[in-house]
Amino acid sequence: MPKIEISIEIDAPIEICFDLSRSIDLHRISTSKTNEKAISGVTSGLINLNETVTWEATHFGFRQHLTSKITAYNRPHSFVDEQSKGIFKSIFHLHEFQEINGKVVMKDTFEFSSPYGILGKLFNFLVLTSYLKNFLMERNQVIKSYAETEKWKTVLAEKNYL
């Protein structure tokens, strides 16, 4: 099972980083290249424990649907989303947040298993792991750009953070 681990340092409050990471609206903004849209479950705002969202997106020229569920939640330090329905055999995505020297280190651990046996493993090795790593890194750059500026206010209600 491929495993991607990435981290980014963000100069913003941990609560803002955490909530931007679970914002359906910011996810849609950060994945505009693949035309992702939430089509069922939680389709806007913040997703919480035991809630699901189904995304429709175009990857590799194919329209796909993926439903994920928040299976663990410890605000503002971590949460897990896991695929409950979709093209992958499985997806496990751990989001972790830690304050270090006045900044937030946001870490993603993303594990996935592809279908199609040996062909799926070959595709993972040649294309998919790198594609998904870049996808996550681009998303995290958007989170960082919103968290470190006033843009976070366009997707999060201010009253919870002051």
Secondary structure, 3 states (H helix, E strand, C coil): CCEEEEEEEECCCHHHHHHHHCEHHHHHHHCHHHCCEEEEECCCCECCCCCEEEEEEEECCEEEEEEEEEEEEECCCEEEEEEEECCCCEEEEEEEEEEECCEEEEEEEEEEECCCHHHHHHHHHHHHHHHHHHHHHHHHHHHHHHHCCHHHHHCCCHHHCC
